[in-house]
Amino acid sequence: MEKKEVGMRHGESYYYYLEGVEEVPVSELLGKTVTSLEVWGNMEELRFFCSDHTVYFMYHEQGCCESVQIEDICGELEYLLDSPILMAEEVAGESGMNEDSLTHYTWTFYKFATCKGYVTLRWLGTSNGYYGEEVSLIRVPPENLTKEGLIRETLLEYEPDGNRDTIRCRIDPEEYGRYHTEMDLPAWVEPYGLPVKIVVSIDAALMEGFQTLNPEERVRKYLENVYLPQAAGIVIEDGRLREELIKRLSECSWKTRIRQL
């Protein structure tokens, strides 16, 4: 019988926001037959596509200054394909502080078995101790996926009619003293003269007033309190309209994320 290869896709898998997802125990995979299995990013996300059309993502919801990924796989991922899962268990491993690097760590093990063999996923989460290092398994509603298995754009992506009060911001880690950012603004900014998508490179030295915050919040505060008001001042001559826009922007919610490269 021809060997079926595990799908491998690499790309940004941290910028989506899924409506209606439900976190479930790994035991829900018992009895499921996985027809396609994908590893995304740098081993940070595993996607299970099952014969009953259910889809599951195993990953960590990124907060800020933590890293959670599969550190080791014992067995072959191919064992999990095209055969009912007979074992699906989560086992908590060692957790503590590495005194040399002052880094907190958490090990989590996921043990699977089919009639083809056993597979153990060893996840390692590290942080400065202030962020979660847990792994989640979520059931993804079919409407959130394209037929290719990719994340469908949601209201917080690029649907102008839905993204009415959310600013979505992606931030590259600091490099050479600068942050590269991309902002998706609500569609209603266009009549004021601002574009709905803004790309800006920020000198870290400009954010001295926000040094007590973590990098994600520091950049967001700078964009919200300095950059956007300045941009509004440049594109809008009418003072009343300018203040109206700045007020509406200040009332927006923000989805900010340090981008994982």
FIDO-927343 format. One record per residue: residue number from 1; residue in three letters; x, y, z of N, C-alpha, C in turn. Coordinates in Angstrom, 3 decimals, always signed. Atoms other than C-alpha are relative to their C-alpha. Example, Ala and Ser with C-alpha at 12.3 -4.5 7.8 and 13.67 -1.06 7.14 Angstrom:
BEGIN
num,residuo,n_c1,n_c2,n_c3,ca_c1,ca_c2,ca_c3,c_c1,c_c2,c_c3
1,ala,+0.890,-1.190,+0.000,+12.300,-4.500,+7.800,+0.900,+1.200,+0.000
2,ser,-0.820,-1.190,-0.060,+13.670,-1.060,+7.140,-0.770,+1.090,+0.730
end
This chain:
BEGIN
num,residuo,n_c1,n_c2,n_c3,ca_c1,ca_c2,ca_c3,c_c1,c_c2,c_c3
1,met,+0.847,-1.193,+0.000,+0.000,+0.000,+0.000,+0.886,+1.248,+0.000
2,glu,-0.815,-1.215,+0.096,+1.343,+3.427,-0.885,-0.057,+0.775,+1.310
3,lys,-0.086,-0.751,-1.241,+2.529,+5.402,+2.117,-0.578,+1.395,-0.195
4,lys,+0.608,-1.323,+0.067,+0.514,+8.533,+2.791,+0.834,+0.965,+0.815
5,glu,-0.855,-0.945,-0.693,+2.669,+11.513,+3.687,-0.828,+0.972,+0.829
6,val,+0.644,-0.999,-0.850,+1.757,+13.869,+6.488,+0.147,+1.363,-0.650
7,gly,-0.085,-1.330,+0.582,+0.877,+17.310,+5.159,+0.845,+0.904,+0.856
8,met,-0.860,-0.924,-0.720,+3.501,+19.862,+6.149,-0.165,+1.381,-0.609
9,arg,+0.129,-1.377,+0.464,+2.700,+23.534,+5.852,+0.690,+0.896,+1.009
10,his,-0.704,-0.921,-0.882,+4.779,+26.336,+7.252,-0.446,+1.424,-0.328
11,gly,+0.436,-1.372,+0.227,+3.534,+29.856,+7.710,-0.476,+0.601,+1.300
12,glu,+0.483,-0.696,-1.178,+2.044,+32.353,+10.090,-1.310,-0.641,+0.427
13,ser,+1.219,+0.643,-0.479,-0.522,+30.543,+12.194,-0.473,+0.637,+1.296
14,tyr,+0.325,-0.631,-1.274,-0.963,+33.086,+14.987,-0.840,+1.259,-0.156
15,tyr,+0.687,-1.263,+0.181,-2.924,+35.925,+13.434,-1.494,-0.152,-0.166
16,tyr,+1.423,+0.183,+0.179,-6.332,+34.376,+13.228,-0.739,+0.132,+1.325
17,tyr,+0.880,-0.019,-1.165,-9.208,+34.843,+15.598,-1.230,-0.789,-0.402
18,leu,+1.076,+0.878,+0.399,-11.785,+32.056,+15.451,-1.218,+0.197,+0.893
19,glu,+1.244,-0.110,-0.743,-15.399,+32.541,+16.454,-0.549,-1.403,+0.255
20,gly,+0.719,+1.221,-0.268,-17.176,+29.689,+18.174,+0.852,-1.232,+0.248
21,val,-0.831,+1.168,-0.266,-14.184,+27.460,+18.894,-0.235,-0.469,+1.437
22,glu,+0.196,+0.572,-1.326,-14.350,+25.166,+21.888,+1.226,-0.801,+0.388
23,glu,-1.123,+0.790,-0.486,-11.443,+23.875,+23.934,-0.534,-1.315,+0.546
24,val,+0.479,+1.325,-0.366,-11.821,+20.148,+24.457,+1.155,-0.818,+0.566
25,pro,-1.068,+0.886,-0.475,-9.891,+17.409,+26.281,+0.522,-0.847,-1.145
26,val,-0.598,+0.784,+1.079,-7.515,+15.370,+24.158,-0.702,-1.344,-0.149
27,ser,+0.723,+1.267,+0.079,-9.617,+12.305,+24.972,-1.127,+0.027,-1.025
28,glu,+1.041,-0.085,+1.026,-12.196,+13.611,+22.472,+0.469,-0.625,-1.314
29,leu,-0.521,+0.604,+1.225,-9.895,+12.259,+19.746,-0.126,-1.523,+0.005
30,leu,+0.157,+1.457,-0.059,-10.523,+8.690,+20.946,-1.064,-0.460,-0.995
31,gly,+0.933,+0.530,+0.981,-12.183,+6.710,+18.184,-0.028,+0.755,-1.309
32,lys,-0.055,-0.772,+1.241,-11.545,+9.429,+15.593,+0.995,-0.632,-0.968
33,thr,-0.942,+0.414,+1.032,-9.876,+8.534,+12.302,+0.538,+1.248,-0.671
34,val,-0.646,-1.192,+0.555,-7.404,+11.209,+11.229,+0.375,-0.289,-1.447
35,thr,-0.295,+0.190,+1.422,-7.249,+11.526,+7.449,+1.119,+0.910,-0.491
36,ser,-1.074,-0.926,+0.371,-4.829,+14.447,+7.309,+0.536,+0.634,+1.272
37,leu,-0.661,-0.552,-1.183,-2.325,+15.783,+9.818,+1.035,+1.005,-0.478
38,glu,-0.887,-1.064,+0.457,-0.450,+19.062,+9.436,+0.758,+0.628,+1.163
39,val,-0.836,-0.721,-0.959,+2.389,+20.689,+11.337,+0.220,+1.401,-0.550
40,trp,-0.127,-1.385,+0.445,+2.403,+24.480,+11.145,+1.064,+0.723,+0.805
41,gly,-1.005,-0.807,-0.665,+5.060,+27.028,+11.960,+1.214,-0.844,+0.342
42,asn,-1.194,+0.714,-0.466,+8.166,+25.873,+13.794,-0.409,-0.997,+1.090
43,met,+0.518,+1.032,-0.899,+6.363,+22.910,+15.394,-0.847,+0.609,+1.119
44,glu,+0.827,-0.627,-1.032,+4.013,+25.276,+17.269,-1.468,-0.384,-0.099
45,glu,+1.422,+0.288,+0.166,+0.739,+23.926,+15.940,-0.172,-1.294,-0.783
46,leu,+0.303,+1.265,+0.655,-0.646,+20.530,+14.987,-1.486,-0.010,-0.320
47,arg,+1.391,-0.023,+0.425,-3.861,+20.208,+12.988,-0.444,-1.413,-0.377
48,phe,+0.560,+1.315,+0.258,-6.006,+17.056,+12.924,-1.267,+0.165,-0.842
49,phe,+1.182,+0.005,+0.848,-8.499,+16.615,+10.060,-0.557,-1.422,+0.022
50,cys,+0.543,+1.333,-0.253,-10.830,+13.693,+10.799,-1.028,-0.399,-1.059
51,ser,+0.892,+0.546,+1.030,-12.992,+11.445,+8.642,-1.447,+0.441,+0.192
52,asp,+1.371,-0.472,-0.246,-16.189,+12.744,+10.306,-0.127,+1.507,-0.206
53,his,-0.022,-1.428,+0.369,-15.272,+16.266,+9.081,+0.225,+0.920,+1.199
54,thr,-0.408,-0.857,-1.111,-14.273,+17.496,+12.540,+1.473,+0.360,-0.164
55,val,-1.367,-0.505,+0.114,-11.089,+19.545,+12.744,+0.443,+0.481,+1.375
56,tyr,-0.545,-0.382,-1.299,-8.871,+20.061,+15.790,+1.370,+0.642,-0.183
57,phe,-1.323,-0.624,-0.028,-5.935,+22.366,+16.410,+0.591,-0.196,+1.392
58,met,-0.746,+0.078,-1.260,-3.369,+21.630,+19.119,+1.072,+1.075,-0.062
59,tyr,-0.911,-1.137,+0.063,-1.456,+24.807,+19.902,-0.049,+0.761,+1.316
60,his,+0.025,-0.895,-1.154,-0.745,+27.518,+22.459,-0.445,+1.372,-0.469
61,glu,+0.438,-1.354,+0.321,-2.592,+30.822,+22.346,+1.041,+0.975,+0.510
62,gln,-1.133,-0.843,-0.360,+0.277,+33.303,+22.284,-0.435,+1.207,+0.804
63,gly,+0.261,-1.195,-0.784,+0.294,+35.975,+24.969,+0.999,+1.083,-0.340
64,cys,-1.039,-0.974,+0.342,+3.578,+37.821,+24.652,+1.361,-0.660,-0.007
65,cys,-1.412,+0.366,-0.116,+6.897,+36.640,+25.955,+0.162,-1.466,+0.394
66,glu,-0.156,+1.416,-0.267,+6.586,+32.867,+25.866,+0.151,-0.755,-1.311
67,ser,-0.169,+0.871,+1.158,+7.448,+30.045,+23.496,-0.497,-1.385,+0.381
68,val,+0.555,+1.328,-0.258,+5.473,+26.784,+23.334,-0.017,-0.761,-1.309
69,gln,-0.075,+0.753,+1.242,+6.217,+24.148,+20.728,+0.324,-1.458,+0.286
70,ile,-0.346,+1.412,-0.119,+6.708,+20.450,+20.102,+1.518,-0.121,-0.031
71,glu,-1.441,+0.133,-0.114,+10.218,+19.671,+21.257,+0.486,-1.340,-0.546
72,asp,-0.434,+1.329,+0.428,+10.267,+15.991,+20.342,-1.229,-0.847,-0.328
73,ile,+1.048,+0.953,+0.355,+8.129,+13.308,+18.672,+0.592,-1.390,+0.082
74,cys,-0.427,+1.389,-0.126,+8.576,+9.715,+19.767,-0.989,-0.854,-0.786
75,gly,+0.881,+0.723,+0.899,+7.170,+7.494,+17.033,-0.150,+0.756,-1.306
76,glu,+0.213,-0.622,+1.308,+5.972,+8.388,+13.537,-1.403,+0.584,-0.060
77,leu,+1.319,-0.611,+0.126,+3.156,+10.850,+12.920,-0.897,-0.775,-0.952
78,glu,+0.776,+0.785,+0.948,+2.082,+8.610,+10.047,-0.821,-1.093,+0.686
79,tyr,+0.763,+1.012,-0.736,+0.933,+6.080,+12.672,-1.416,+0.467,+0.321
80,leu,+1.298,-0.548,-0.398,-1.973,+8.424,+13.453,-0.968,+0.124,-1.162
81,leu,+0.833,-0.193,+1.177,-3.322,+8.442,+9.901,-0.792,-1.256,-0.351
82,asp,+0.843,+1.031,+0.622,-6.219,+6.387,+8.510,-0.228,-1.216,+0.870
83,ser,+0.279,+1.089,-0.926,-6.706,+4.256,+11.610,-0.583,+0.606,+1.270
84,pro,+0.626,-0.585,-1.191,-8.967,+4.891,+14.638,+1.001,+0.177,+1.143
85,ile,-0.877,-0.263,-1.142,-7.196,+6.464,+17.606,-0.494,-0.795,+1.201
86,leu,+0.351,+0.899,-1.097,-7.166,+3.939,+20.454,+0.427,+0.552,+1.357
87,met,-0.443,-0.635,-1.237,-5.353,+6.066,+23.049,+0.267,+1.462,-0.260
88,ala,-0.244,-1.444,+0.105,-5.313,+9.841,+23.564,+0.040,+0.547,+1.424
89,glu,-0.172,-0.406,-1.383,-3.908,+11.056,+26.878,+0.922,+1.205,+0.111
90,glu,-0.898,-1.102,-0.360,-2.376,+14.211,+28.325,+0.658,-0.325,+1.325
91,val,-0.746,+0.267,-1.228,+0.340,+13.791,+30.930,+0.832,+1.237,+0.335
92,ala,-0.774,-1.165,-0.435,+1.721,+16.737,+32.883,+1.411,-0.433,+0.355
93,gly,-1.394,+0.301,-0.278,+5.499,+16.754,+33.015,+0.587,+0.955,+1.013
94,glu,-0.708,-0.847,-0.961,+8.094,+18.621,+35.011,-0.222,+1.477,-0.312
95,ser,+0.144,-1.448,+0.136,+7.651,+22.335,+35.604,+0.886,+0.658,+1.048
96,gly,-0.864,-0.665,-0.964,+10.085,+24.721,+37.226,+0.774,+1.133,-0.621
97,met,-0.810,-1.128,+0.448,+12.697,+27.434,+36.857,+1.412,-0.472,-0.287
98,asn,-1.392,+0.255,+0.336,+15.987,+27.037,+35.045,+0.841,+1.117,+0.605
99,glu,-0.730,-1.023,-0.736,+18.325,+28.851,+37.403,+1.108,+0.640,-0.830
100,asp,-1.072,-0.560,+0.830,+21.036,+29.319,+34.775,-0.513,+1.096,-0.924
101,ser,+0.545,-0.967,+0.960,+18.834,+31.107,+32.254,-1.120,+0.847,+0.586
102,leu,+1.120,-0.685,-0.652,+16.186,+32.339,+34.745,-1.256,-0.082,-0.860
103,thr,+1.146,+0.246,+0.864,+13.582,+30.852,+32.408,-0.886,-1.063,+0.616
104,his,+0.948,+0.991,-0.493,+10.457,+29.085,+33.597,-0.346,-0.958,-1.135
105,tyr,+0.296,+0.994,+1.033,+9.606,+25.879,+31.768,-1.095,-0.949,+0.477
106,thr,+1.038,+0.989,-0.265,+6.743,+23.389,+31.534,+0.022,-1.045,-1.101
107,trp,+0.073,+1.107,+0.948,+6.750,+19.968,+29.870,-1.420,-0.576,+0.024
108,thr,+1.297,+0.655,+0.111,+3.475,+18.479,+28.606,+0.119,-1.100,-1.051
109,phe,-0.106,+1.144,+0.906,+3.192,+15.045,+26.979,-1.395,-0.410,-0.471
110,tyr,+1.238,+0.517,+0.565,+0.451,+13.826,+24.648,+0.309,-1.363,-0.615
111,lys,-0.268,+1.372,+0.420,+0.304,+10.083,+24.104,-1.173,-0.516,-0.830
112,phe,+0.997,+0.526,+0.921,-1.542,+8.571,+21.147,+0.389,-1.412,-0.417
113,ala,-0.271,+1.333,+0.542,-1.909,+5.075,+19.759,-1.088,-0.373,-0.987
114,thr,+0.912,+0.672,+0.918,-3.520,+3.367,+16.782,+0.531,-1.423,-0.152
115,cys,-0.502,+1.357,+0.220,-3.142,-0.209,+15.583,+1.345,+0.005,-0.711
116,lys,-1.289,-0.094,+0.705,-0.093,+1.068,+13.641,+1.160,+0.226,+0.961
117,gly,-1.082,-0.260,-0.936,+1.874,+2.108,+16.716,-0.317,+1.145,+0.946
118,tyr,+0.133,-1.041,-1.022,+2.419,+4.648,+19.506,+0.734,+1.273,-0.429
119,val,-0.617,-1.302,+0.272,+3.193,+8.350,+19.183,-0.106,+0.855,+1.266
120,thr,+0.006,-0.917,-1.145,+4.196,+10.675,+22.037,+0.538,+1.352,-0.441
121,leu,-0.414,-1.374,+0.299,+4.355,+14.444,+21.521,+0.485,+0.640,+1.288
122,arg,-0.570,-0.644,-1.195,+6.628,+16.221,+23.983,+0.047,+1.506,-0.258
123,trp,+0.089,-1.452,+0.153,+5.684,+19.918,+24.234,+0.811,+0.674,+1.102
124,leu,-0.747,-0.803,-0.965,+7.968,+22.434,+25.928,-0.469,+1.445,-0.071
125,gly,+0.351,-1.411,-0.094,+6.749,+25.818,+27.101,+1.005,+0.730,+0.864
126,thr,-0.940,-0.805,-0.781,+9.183,+28.491,+28.281,-0.467,+1.452,+0.015
127,ser,+0.358,-1.413,-0.116,+8.658,+32.037,+29.510,+0.809,+0.608,+1.132
128,asn,-0.655,-0.656,-1.134,+9.840,+34.566,+32.040,-0.728,-0.279,+1.307
129,gly,+0.746,+0.368,-1.194,+7.351,+33.076,+34.474,-1.306,+0.732,+0.185
130,tyr,+1.209,-0.789,-0.134,+4.566,+35.594,+33.924,-1.047,-0.335,-1.054
131,tyr,+0.919,+0.336,+1.080,+2.906,+33.968,+30.916,-0.275,-1.496,+0.004
132,gly,+0.384,+1.399,+0.034,+1.050,+30.702,+30.424,+0.846,-0.796,-0.982
133,glu,-0.796,+0.893,+0.839,+2.893,+27.757,+28.902,-0.792,-1.256,-0.350
134,glu,+0.856,+1.142,+0.203,-0.089,+25.455,+28.469,-0.254,-0.257,-1.488
135,val,+0.370,+0.396,+1.353,-1.143,+23.593,+25.321,-1.509,-0.214,-0.020
136,ser,+1.454,+0.147,+0.117,-4.763,+23.675,+24.123,-0.343,-0.840,-1.215
137,leu,+0.596,+0.685,+1.148,-6.788,+21.403,+21.873,-1.361,+0.623,-0.217
138,ile,+1.274,-0.652,+0.283,-9.646,+23.231,+20.189,-0.675,-0.687,-1.185
139,arg,+0.801,+0.495,+1.122,-12.444,+21.997,+17.973,-0.402,+1.196,-0.845
140,val,+0.211,-1.149,+0.878,-12.743,+24.301,+14.964,-1.288,-0.194,-0.797
141,pro,+1.216,+0.114,+0.805,-16.167,+24.935,+13.421,+0.336,-0.052,-1.490
142,pro,-0.302,+0.133,+1.435,-16.207,+23.912,+9.721,-0.071,+1.316,-0.759
143,glu,+0.149,-1.258,+0.729,-17.314,+27.393,+8.681,+1.233,+0.889,+0.121
144,asn,-1.218,-0.781,-0.149,-13.948,+28.750,+9.868,+1.134,-0.487,-0.893
145,leu,-1.046,+0.569,+0.843,-12.040,+26.691,+7.298,-0.371,+0.101,-1.470
146,thr,+0.197,+0.103,+1.439,-11.607,+26.916,+3.568,+0.112,-1.464,-0.384
147,lys,-0.066,+1.402,+0.427,-11.747,+23.743,+1.520,+1.435,-0.518,-0.002
148,glu,-1.397,+0.412,-0.068,-7.932,+23.740,+1.584,+0.463,-0.196,+1.435
149,gly,-0.380,+0.172,-1.396,-7.975,+23.623,+5.378,+0.665,+1.211,+0.607
150,leu,-0.606,-1.217,-0.529,-6.772,+27.180,+5.825,-1.016,+0.768,+0.835
151,ile,+0.884,-0.811,-0.826,-8.176,+29.672,+8.308,-0.763,+0.974,-0.873
152,arg,+0.818,-0.950,+0.748,-11.064,+31.547,+6.799,+0.055,+1.357,+0.691
153,glu,-0.024,-1.333,-0.585,-10.960,+35.303,+7.295,-1.251,+0.218,+0.845
154,thr,+1.106,-0.216,-0.914,-13.139,+36.315,+10.225,-0.229,+1.499,+0.160
155,leu,+0.345,-1.404,-0.181,-14.637,+39.563,+11.445,+1.179,+0.838,+0.451
156,leu,-1.145,-0.765,-0.466,-11.315,+40.548,+12.986,+1.134,+0.004,-1.013
157,glu,-1.027,-0.030,+1.038,-9.407,+40.032,+9.757,-0.270,+1.180,-0.925
158,tyr,+0.101,-1.066,+0.980,-10.343,+42.010,+6.679,-1.413,+0.192,-0.517
159,glu,+1.368,-0.231,+0.412,-14.134,+42.093,+6.521,-0.394,+1.393,+0.468
160,pro,+0.225,-1.379,-0.423,-14.792,+45.851,+6.500,-1.291,+0.199,+0.776
161,asp,+1.286,-0.232,-0.650,-18.437,+45.576,+7.534,-0.028,-0.546,+1.421
162,gly,+0.016,+0.585,-1.323,-17.640,+43.445,+10.556,+1.025,+0.608,+0.932
163,asn,-1.092,-0.509,-0.826,-14.406,+44.999,+11.752,-0.229,+1.484,+0.298
164,arg,+0.398,-1.390,-0.156,-16.127,+48.165,+12.896,+0.665,+0.683,+1.182
165,asp,-0.544,-0.627,-1.198,-14.509,+48.713,+16.270,+1.220,-0.736,+0.527
166,thr,-1.190,+0.738,-0.405,-11.322,+46.656,+16.313,+1.190,+0.439,-0.842
167,ile,-1.266,-0.274,+0.686,-7.750,+47.601,+15.452,+0.872,-1.236,+0.172
168,arg,-0.799,+1.222,-0.028,-5.678,+44.569,+14.551,+1.443,+0.371,-0.342
169,cys,-1.382,-0.448,+0.148,-1.928,+45.031,+14.935,+0.951,-1.181,+0.124
170,arg,-1.035,+1.029,-0.014,+0.924,+42.656,+14.085,+1.353,+0.693,+0.133
171,ile,-1.251,-0.670,-0.337,+4.347,+43.524,+15.465,+1.153,-0.978,-0.135
172,asp,-1.215,+0.805,+0.050,+7.727,+42.103,+14.500,+0.835,+0.271,+1.245
173,pro,-0.906,-0.244,-1.132,+10.197,+41.618,+17.378,+0.987,+1.109,-0.328
174,glu,-0.930,-1.114,+0.202,+12.586,+44.536,+17.865,+1.264,-0.483,-0.718
175,glu,-1.224,+0.318,+0.737,+15.484,+44.492,+15.418,+0.689,+1.305,-0.365
176,tyr,-0.780,-1.208,+0.256,+18.202,+47.102,+15.165,-0.679,+1.238,+0.581
177,gly,+0.604,-1.140,-0.676,+16.283,+49.298,+17.593,-1.315,+0.468,-0.578
178,arg,+1.255,-0.397,+0.632,+13.083,+49.337,+15.530,-1.009,-1.136,+0.060
179,tyr,+1.102,+0.953,+0.108,+9.694,+47.622,+15.500,-0.707,+0.221,-1.332
180,his,+0.788,-0.088,+1.232,+8.002,+46.873,+12.187,-1.420,-0.441,+0.334
181,thr,+1.382,+0.304,-0.367,+4.220,+46.964,+12.577,-0.918,+0.139,-1.211
182,glu,+1.076,-0.117,+0.980,+1.131,+46.462,+10.452,-1.307,+0.148,+0.763
183,met,+1.282,-0.233,-0.649,-2.240,+47.854,+11.515,-1.129,-0.126,-1.009
184,asp,+1.243,+0.035,+0.768,-5.666,+46.987,+10.146,-1.021,+0.823,+0.763
185,leu,+0.950,-0.891,-0.655,-8.039,+49.833,+10.996,-1.416,-0.279,-0.486
186,pro,+1.382,+0.188,+0.448,-11.843,+49.755,+10.832,-0.260,+0.736,-1.310
187,ala,+0.279,-0.578,+1.315,-13.328,+50.555,+7.444,-0.489,+1.440,+0.077
188,trp,+0.551,-1.347,-0.078,-14.950,+53.724,+8.755,+1.056,+1.107,+0.063
189,val,-1.022,-1.055,-0.008,-11.573,+55.520,+8.874,+0.200,+0.598,-1.388
190,glu,-0.289,-0.457,+1.368,-11.470,+55.838,+5.079,-0.627,+1.348,-0.341
191,pro,+0.563,-1.326,+0.312,-13.918,+58.752,+4.769,+0.748,+1.153,+0.675
192,tyr,-0.789,-1.035,-0.665,-11.667,+60.653,+7.202,+1.335,+0.245,-0.713
193,gly,-1.253,-0.162,+0.727,-8.687,+60.118,+4.895,+1.105,-0.957,+0.399
194,leu,-0.997,+0.985,-0.405,-6.820,+57.345,+6.731,-0.217,-1.311,-0.756
195,pro,+0.158,+1.320,+0.626,-6.136,+54.020,+4.980,-0.382,-1.039,+1.044
196,val,+0.388,+1.049,-0.941,-7.510,+50.825,+6.526,+1.190,-0.894,+0.355
197,lys,-1.196,+0.776,-0.314,-4.061,+49.245,+6.415,+1.189,+0.950,+0.045
198,ile,-1.141,-0.888,-0.183,-0.998,+51.057,+7.756,+1.220,-0.836,+0.370
199,val,-1.275,+0.642,-0.309,+2.603,+49.814,+7.750,+0.944,+1.083,+0.495
200,val,-0.861,-1.032,-0.565,+4.998,+51.706,+9.977,+1.164,-0.655,+0.741
201,ser,-1.171,+0.438,-0.741,+8.503,+51.236,+11.359,+0.234,+0.993,+1.131
202,ile,-0.065,-0.876,-1.179,+8.871,+52.597,+14.892,+1.361,-0.131,+0.666
203,asp,-1.255,-0.021,-0.743,+12.119,+53.605,+16.536,-0.314,-0.254,+1.474
204,ala,+0.270,+0.360,-1.397,+12.168,+51.952,+19.969,+0.288,+1.161,+0.946
205,ala,-0.357,-1.129,-0.869,+13.740,+55.118,+21.417,-1.147,+0.994,+0.139
206,leu,+1.127,-0.923,-0.070,+10.524,+57.019,+20.688,-1.013,-0.384,+1.068
207,met,+1.007,+0.500,-0.936,+8.624,+54.929,+23.216,+0.496,+0.026,+1.434
208,glu,-0.588,-0.064,-1.338,+10.545,+55.996,+26.317,-1.053,+0.124,+1.098
209,gly,+1.032,-0.191,-1.011,+7.351,+56.937,+28.119,-0.778,-1.252,+0.332
210,phe,+0.756,+1.234,-0.215,+6.046,+53.376,+27.902,+0.917,-1.158,+0.377
211,gln,-0.996,+1.042,-0.258,+9.110,+51.459,+29.128,-0.438,-1.002,+1.065
212,thr,+0.418,+0.934,-1.042,+7.281,+49.895,+32.075,-0.895,-1.111,-0.546
213,leu,+0.887,+0.995,+0.596,+5.064,+47.904,+29.693,+0.797,-1.058,-0.742
214,asn,-0.649,+0.997,+0.837,+5.877,+44.701,+27.851,+0.014,+0.500,-1.443
215,pro,-0.145,-0.540,+1.363,+6.872,+45.178,+24.166,-1.313,+0.126,-0.760
216,glu,+1.271,-0.028,+0.712,+3.411,+44.347,+22.845,-0.834,+1.207,+0.399
217,glu,+0.779,-1.135,-0.482,+1.663,+46.902,+25.039,+0.702,+1.323,-0.266
218,arg,-0.764,-1.215,+0.237,+4.458,+49.439,+24.579,-0.264,+0.537,-1.414
219,val,+0.241,-0.417,+1.382,+4.017,+49.494,+20.808,-1.448,+0.430,-0.179
220,arg,+1.408,-0.348,+0.150,+0.240,+49.509,+21.076,-0.294,+1.375,+0.579
221,lys,+0.237,-1.301,-0.623,+0.240,+52.463,+23.481,+0.580,+1.132,-0.834
222,tyr,-0.600,-1.029,+0.834,+2.588,+54.393,+21.225,-0.874,+0.267,-1.225
223,leu,+0.839,-0.155,+1.187,+0.415,+53.752,+18.167,-1.298,+0.719,+0.352
224,glu,+1.298,-0.555,-0.388,-2.764,+54.633,+20.034,+0.109,+1.449,+0.448
225,asn,-0.073,-1.320,-0.628,-1.557,+57.720,+21.890,+0.867,+1.011,-0.734
226,val,-0.910,-0.913,+0.693,+1.106,+59.158,+19.596,-0.173,-0.079,-1.514
227,tyr,-0.043,+0.104,+1.460,+1.161,+57.779,+16.069,-1.335,+0.349,-0.660
228,leu,+1.286,-0.242,+0.653,-2.550,+57.733,+15.200,-0.480,+1.442,+0.162
229,pro,+0.360,-1.425,-0.074,-3.269,+61.230,+16.613,+0.845,+0.875,-0.927
230,gln,-0.834,-0.768,+0.927,-0.285,+62.562,+14.644,-0.435,-0.215,-1.440
231,ala,+0.453,+0.288,+1.356,-1.488,+60.799,+11.507,-1.307,+0.721,-0.306
232,ala,+1.267,-0.708,+0.194,-4.965,+62.247,+11.997,+0.244,+1.493,-0.214
233,gly,-0.312,-1.413,+0.157,-3.436,+65.706,+12.333,+0.547,+0.340,-1.370
234,ile,-0.574,-0.228,+1.331,-1.648,+65.312,+9.018,-1.058,-0.065,-1.085
235,val,+0.944,+0.231,+1.104,-4.576,+64.058,+6.932,-1.294,+0.787,+0.146
236,ile,+1.279,-0.694,-0.207,-7.450,+66.054,+8.486,+0.264,+1.437,+0.427
237,glu,-0.181,-1.407,-0.340,-7.449,+69.847,+8.435,-1.085,+0.497,+0.941
238,asp,+1.122,-0.429,-0.829,-10.855,+70.241,+10.056,+0.202,-0.510,+1.427
239,gly,-0.273,+0.377,-1.385,-10.237,+70.283,+13.813,-1.107,-0.842,+0.621
240,arg,+1.111,+0.753,-0.574,-13.718,+68.985,+14.661,+0.022,-1.447,-0.479
241,leu,-0.064,+1.358,+0.542,-13.418,+65.986,+12.350,+1.212,-0.749,+0.551
242,arg,-1.204,+0.634,-0.518,-9.896,+65.336,+13.592,-0.233,-0.526,+1.416
243,glu,+0.282,+0.436,-1.359,-11.038,+65.196,+17.216,-1.015,-1.141,+0.028
244,glu,+0.998,+1.074,+0.080,-14.000,+63.036,+16.229,+0.670,-1.326,-0.341
245,leu,-0.694,+1.226,+0.386,-11.717,+60.503,+14.540,+0.870,-0.530,+1.139
246,ile,-0.878,+0.426,-1.100,-9.232,+60.454,+17.415,-0.830,-0.618,+1.124
247,lys,+0.860,+0.543,-1.053,-12.083,+59.869,+19.884,-0.499,-1.390,-0.380
248,arg,+0.510,+1.310,+0.432,-13.529,+57.006,+17.824,+1.108,-1.045,+0.039
249,leu,-1.118,+0.943,-0.041,-10.105,+55.393,+17.494,+0.353,-0.387,+1.431
250,ser,-0.350,+0.290,-1.395,-9.494,+55.675,+21.229,-0.992,-0.961,+0.639
251,glu,+1.019,+0.896,-0.536,-12.689,+53.711,+21.852,+0.051,-1.390,-0.624
252,cys,-0.117,+1.304,+0.660,-11.627,+50.833,+19.606,+0.669,-1.009,+0.922
253,ser,-0.747,+1.068,-0.656,-10.548,+47.502,+21.000,+1.200,-0.340,-0.883
254,trp,-1.228,+0.327,+0.721,-7.084,+46.251,+20.005,+0.269,-1.494,+0.087
255,lys,-0.526,+1.359,+0.030,-5.879,+42.834,+18.939,+1.460,+0.121,-0.424
256,thr,-1.420,-0.172,+0.311,-2.094,+43.041,+19.154,+0.742,-1.298,+0.249
257,arg,-0.751,+1.243,-0.104,+0.393,+40.261,+18.704,+1.436,+0.223,-0.464
258,ile,-1.375,+0.032,+0.463,+4.178,+40.063,+18.618,+0.097,-1.139,-0.999
259,arg,-0.013,+1.007,+1.056,+4.755,+38.209,+15.380,+1.078,-1.026,+0.245
260,gln,-0.977,+1.080,-0.113,+6.474,+34.835,+15.568,+0.632,-0.234,-1.358
261,leu,-0.676,+0.122,+1.286,+9.078,+34.617,+12.843,+0.472,-1.424,-0.228
end
